[in-house]
Amino acid sequence: MVRIKIKSIKKMDWRKIGKTTGIILAGLILLAGVFWAGINVGKKYYPSINLVRGVKNLETDKPADVDFNLFWDTWRLIQDDYVKSGELNKQDMVYGAVRGLLNSLGDPYSTFFNPKEAKEFNENVTGNFSGIGIEIGVKKGVLTVISPIDGTPAWKAGLKPGDQIVAIDGKESSDMSSEEAVDLIRGPEGTEVKLTIFRSNFEKPQDFTIKRETISVPSVKTEFLKDNIAHVTLSSFSDNTNYEFYRAVLDAFVKKSPALILDLRNNPGGYLEVSVDIAGWFLKQGDVVVRESIKGENETVLKASGNQALLNMPVVILANEGSASASEILAGALRDNRQIKIVGQKTFGKGSVQEVEDMPDNSLIKLTIAEWLTPSGLSLNGNGLEPDYKVELTDEDYENDKDPQLDKALEVAQQLIAQ
């Protein structure tokens, strides 16, 4: 700030001022009037940033090749001319702008949570929750069922991997993130949610009304098929999966199973570290499990370091369009390193890494920072894994409790035993 010291001025005798001096003084007064008028009139056209109130931590190191004037001009226009400008919540406007910034990436897994949503997100990551037992994601811009969890309300209602969610309780999902959808689908136990579903063999979308329950299911299930072949189902990669898988392998050894079918169908993923640990049962120590590509420049390689107990066990993998993320990593690692065959359908193709960043105001940003590649270098993201033996399940199979995919996997396992 520049401070100007003004000396006292004696009373002026206008009669002693000459004509020329008077003209000059009048001009100065006129200029002063124009100057002050310009300030008052021009307030509306100040740089838009000066009109913003309540926006904190504004960055000063903006990219030189980006013009932010459009944003601030729009902000000013809304404040000045919007019909309900007096009702605006400026913080919500900032959150909306940040959400739009992340949406512009075209990445369904990079998203923003305001403080309330962030709190719910953190609560959902830990412990049980009330819902319908469904994993969802955005595929080709459409909110899609990745997998219903066996035994849950969604599974009992007949939802299937690949189902497109058109609306939730009548609210269209076209511009909805998976996190927003999850927030609408979950709710108090005993209440209902209506999903409008479109399926490839539907003539038009159909409504599924499903009652919410507390969802808590084991991540590993074991049964023994013909010839004592172990059928081990992994429904997720959670905190307890390592221990549960150890128990399943122990059962297989006690039963002297000659082969193992690893069922990853409808497994939406979970913790990356757990899938790497599970891979260590099947692979040699030092085998590459997954490559993590950061911006296509740097690469982190995660390797098997387990007990190799199943290294010589004949194995067949079951997968479908509900197999995503960590389950795709495990399947890709076993196929690349041991040429283990995959039976079923093409996997979902969710192969990206998200980092969660807590913001100063308790909001949260989930941002994709890397992509996963199989040991051979195949990008899983958007691609998925093609099965070696493609077998589909029809509606008739579901209705009659038939499983031609498992039948084929058993056939392949028997062939491996006979070799």
N, C-alpha and C positions, 0 to 999 in steps of 0.2 A: 504494500500500500504506500502511495506517495502522499505525504502530508504537506499542505501549502500553508505557510504562515502569512496571515493577512494583517497588515499594519492598519492602525486606525486612520480614518480619513476625515479631514476637517470638513465642516459644512461648506458646500460648494456654492459660490455666487454665480448663478446661471447668467447674470447680466454681463459678467466679465469674460464669458466664453465667446471666442470669435466664431465667425460663420463657418470657416473650414473645420475648426475643431469641433463644432457642433455636429457637422455632417459626419465626421469620423466617429464621434461618440454615438450618434444615432445608429450608424451602421453596426457598431459593436453590439449595441443593445439588440438590434434585429437579429444579428448572427446568434447571440445568446439565446434568444427566443426560439429560433429555428432548431438550435442544438438540443434544448430541453424538450421541445415538442417531438424531435426525432427520437429521443430516448423513450418518451412515453408511448409513442405510436409503435416504435420498434420492439418493445418488450415482447410482443407476440411472436416476433420473428428472431428472437435470440437463438443461438445454437440450441437445438432441442435438448441436449443434455442438461442445460441449466434449468429446465422446467421439471426435471425428474426429482421426486422426493422419495426418500425411504429406500433407495437402491444402494446397498453397501458393497464395499470391496470391489469397486469398479476397476478393472485392469487397465493399466496405462500402456502395456506393451502389445498393442493390437497389431495384427499382421499388416504390413505396409501395403499389400496388394488387395486389401479388402476395405470397402467403403461401408462404414457402419451408419452413415447418415440416414439410410433408408429405415433402419430400425428405429432410430430416435425420432425421425420425422413421423413415422407411423404412431409411435407412442404419443407424441404431441397432438397429432390429429385425433386420436382416440380421446385424449383428455379434453380437447377443446370442443369437438364436434359430436362425439358419440351421444346418442339420445339418452343413455342412462349413465353418463360420465360421473354423476354424483354418487353412484352406487359401486363404483369400481373398487376392487381390492387389488392394490398395486403389487402386493407380494404374489398373489395368485397369477397376475399378469407375467411376472418374472418367471414363475414356475412353468407357466404355459410356454413361454419363449424357450426355456431350457429344454422342455420336453420336445418342442418342435425341432430344436437344433439336433437332438439325438435321433428323432424320427427321420430327419433329412439324410442320415447315413444309409438308409435303406437296409439296416440290419435289425431284424426282429428281436435280437437278444441284447441290444444296447438300449437301455431305457432309463427313465428318471422316476424317482419316488419322492413325493413330498414328505414332510416329517411324519404325518399320520401313516402314509403308505409304507414308509421305511420301517416304522415300528412294527407294523403287521408283517412285513417281509421277514424281519429278523425273528419274530415269534414263530413264523411258519417253518423256518429253517430248523428250529430246534423243537423236538417233541411231537406229540400227536396233534391232529386237527380234525375238525368236523367238515366233512365234504362228501363227495360221491366216489372218490377213489379213481381219479382220472388224471393222466398226464397230457398236457396240451402244448402246442407250439404253433408258430406261424410258418406255414409252408407255401412258398410262391404267393405270398401276400394274403393267404387265407388261414383263418384260425382253424386248426386241425387237431383231431384226436391223435396223439402219439400212441397211447395205449391205455386201456382200462386195466386196473389191477385185479387179478383173479380174486373172486369171492366178494368184491366190493359192490355197492349199489350200482355203479356204472356198468360193471361187468354183468350183473344180474339183469339189468335193463336191456342189455343187448347192444350196447355201444361197441364199435369196432375201430381198430386202427385205420386211419385214413378218412374217418368220418369228418365232414366239414361242418363246423358250428356256425350256422347262419345267424342265430340270435340267442340271447340268454335272457330269460324272463321277458321276452318281447323286445329287448334292446338289441339293435343290429350290431354285429361284430366287425363290420367291414374295416373300421379304423381303430379297432381295439387291439392293444398289446396283449400278450399272453398273461402278463401280470395283472392287468385290469380284469381280464376274463376270470382268472383264478379268484380274484377278490369277490367277484359276483357269484361264482359257483359255490364257494365255501360259505358256510353259515352255521347257525345253531343246529345241533343234533335234533332230528325229528321234523325239521322244516323241509320244504320242497323247493326244487329249482326246476324250471322248464327249459330244456335245450331244444332249439329247432335245428334239426340235423338234415344235411343232404348227403346222400350216398350214391355211388355211381349207378346202382340199379334202381334208385328211386326216381319216379316220374316227377315228383315235386318234394320239397322239404317236408319232413315229418317232425312232430313234437314228441319229445320224451320227457315225461315228468318223473323226477327221481327224488326220493327222500334221502336227506343227508344223514350220515352216521359218523361216528368217531372212527377214523381210519388208522389202523395199526396192524400191519401184516408182517409175518416173517419174510425175510428176503431170500431164504433158501428152502427148497422142498425136495425130498428124495423119494423115489419109488424104484422098484426093481421089475424089469420087464422080462420077456422071454429070454432064455439062456442066461438069466441072472444079470443081464446088462443093466447098469445103473443109469437111471434117468434123473439128472440133477437140474432143477429149475432155479435160476437166479432171477428174481423179480426186480431187484435193484442192487445198488452198491452203497450200502449204508454203514453206520457205525458197527453193526453187529454181523455184517456179512462175512468177515474173515473167520470169526469163530464158528458161525453156522456152516460155512463151507468146509471147515476143518472136520466138523462132526459128520458131514455128508461123505467126505472122502474116507473117514474112518469106517463108516458103515459099509462103504464099497469094498474096502480091504477085508473087513470081517466076512463079508459075503463072497469074497474072492471073485469079484466082478471081472469078466474078461475085457470089457469095454465100457465106455462112458459116453452118454449123450448129454451134452451141455446145452440146456434149453435157455436161450436168451430172448425168446419171443416176448413181446410187450414189456421189455425191460427198458425204461426210459433213461437209465444211467444213474448218476450219483457221484460219489467221490472218485476222482481220477486215481488217487493213491491206492484205493481199494482194488480197482481193476488191475493196476500194475501188480499188486500183491497176489491177486488170484492168478494172473499170468505166470507168476513165479512157480506155481505148482506144475505147470505144463512145459515150461521152456528151460533151456540151459541158462545158468547164471551168465549174465553178460549179453544175452540176446536182447535186441532192441524191441521194446514193447510199443513205443509211440514216439513220434517226433513232433515237437511243438515249434511251429514256425511263427516268429514274431515279425510282423510287417514284411514278410517275404525276405528278410535280410538275415536276422539272427535265428539260430535253431538250438533248441534244448532237446537232448536225447535222454529218454527215460528207459532204463534197462531192467531186465528181470534179475532179481536177487533172492529168489525164494528157495524152497527145499527140493525142487525138481521131482517130487514124489510121483507125479503122473507123466513124467517125461516119456516113458515107454508104453504108456497105456493108449490103446487105440481110442480115438475120440472123434465124435461127429458133433457139429454145431447146428442147432436150430435157431433160425432168426426170421423176423418178418418186418413189416413196415413200422411196427411198434418198437423195434430195437433201435435205440438211439444213444448217442453220446458215448459214455464209458463202455456200454455193451458192444458198440461198434469197434471201439479201440481194442477190446479183448478179442473179438472175433477176427479183426484184421491182423492182430499180432500172431494169433495161432495159425491163421492161414498162411501168412507170409513166411513164418519161421518153420512151420512143420507141415505145410500143405494140407492142413486139416480142412475137410470139406464142409461147406455150408449148405444146409437144406432149408427150403422155405421160400421166402420172398425177399425182395430188395429191402435193405434197411432204410431207416428214416433219412439219414444224411445230416445229422447234427454234430459237426466236428469243430466247434469253436470254444475258445476259453474266455470266460468272463471274469473281470476283476471288479470287486465291489469297493467303491470309494465313498467313505462317509464325509459329508460336507459339513461346514461349520455350523449351519443352522439346523442340523439333524436330518436334513434331507439326504438322499442317497443316489448315487449314479452307478449303474451296472453297465460296464463298457467291455466290448469284445476287444481283447488285446492280442490274441493269437489264434492260429488254426492248428488242428491236429492232422498229422499225416501218418499213414501206416508205415511200418518199417521199410517198405519198398518205395515210399514217397507218394502214395496215392492220397489226395486230399479228400477227407471224409465229408467236409462241409458242402452241403448241397448235392452231393453225389451219392453217398451211401455205398453199401457193398452188394454186389450182385451175387445171388446164390449159385452154387455149382449145380444144384438140383432144384429147379424151380417147381414148387408145388403150392397151389393155392387152396384156401379153404372156402367153400361155398356156404351160402345160407343153409342149405340142406344139411351140410356137414355139422354146422353149429346146432341145428335143431335136433339132429339125430345123435348128437354127442360123438361124432366121428372125428378122427384126427389123421387124415392122410399124410400130413407133414411128419408127424411122429412115426407113422408106419414106414415112411420112406427112410427116415433116419435110422430106424431099427434095422431095416434091410441093409443099408450101407454099413452099419456097425457089424452086422453078421458077416458081411463080405470081408471086412478088415480082419476079423478073427480068423477067417478061413485061409487067409493069405500066408 
